[in-house]
Amino acid sequence: MSKKTISFCGCNEGYEEVKGKVEKEFKEEVNIKVNKCIGACDKCGWDLISRVDGVLVDGKNTEELYYKIKKEIMK
């Protein structure tokens, strides 16, 4: 299985918690990047966001975002 790339927006408040959980659980399976912007500014101010291999993933809170990222990783 090839490594998935997870991109977080550095301006998105709360990404650090989710990033830490992803790193802890999927350390060998993912490459994690923190970018200045991931091109979803309309969602960034309202939701937690990330991209998994380019696919936008969002959540209302850290648990929801983590769950959705985990689901994308497992595909």
N, C-alpha and C positions, 0 to 999 in steps of 0.2 A: 504494500500500500504506500502510495506517495504521500509526502507531508502536505497538509493543508496550510494555506497562508491565511492567518487571521490579522486583519488590519483594524486598529482602533483609532478614533479621532482624538487627538490630544486635547481638544477643546471641549470634549464631551464629559461633563462632570460625572464621576462615578465609574469611569472605565477601569481605573486602577484595581478596584476590587474584583471585577470580572476577569481582568487580565491575569491577576494572581491565581484565581481558581483554575483558569484554563491552563496556565503554566504548570500548576501543581498536578493536575489530573492527566494532561495530555502532553507532557514535556517532550516525549520522543516522537510524537505524531504531528506536531504543528510548528510552523515558523510564525512568530508573533512580531508585528510591526506596529509602532505608534507613529502616526502621521499627523501633520498639522491639520489636514482636512482629508476626508474620504469621499467628498462629493455628495453629501446628503444633508446640506445645511438646513434645509426645511424641516428635517426631523431632529437634527442634533440639539436644537434648543428645547425640544419637548420630550424626547425619548432618549434612552440609551441606545447607541448604535455601534455596529461593527460590520465588517465585510469578511465573509468566509469564501476564499477563492473568488472574490469579486461579487459575490451575492450579498446584497444588503440584508442584514439581520437587525431587528429592533426589538426593544422590550420596554415596558413601562417601569420596570425596576431591575435591579441587578440579578435577582433570581430568574426572572423571565428571560432576560438577555442571555444569561449563562445557559439556561435550558435550551434555548433556540440555537445557540452556537454549538452546544454539545450534539444536538440533533443533526446539524449540518456536518459536523466532523464524522459522525457515525455513518453517513450516507456512503 
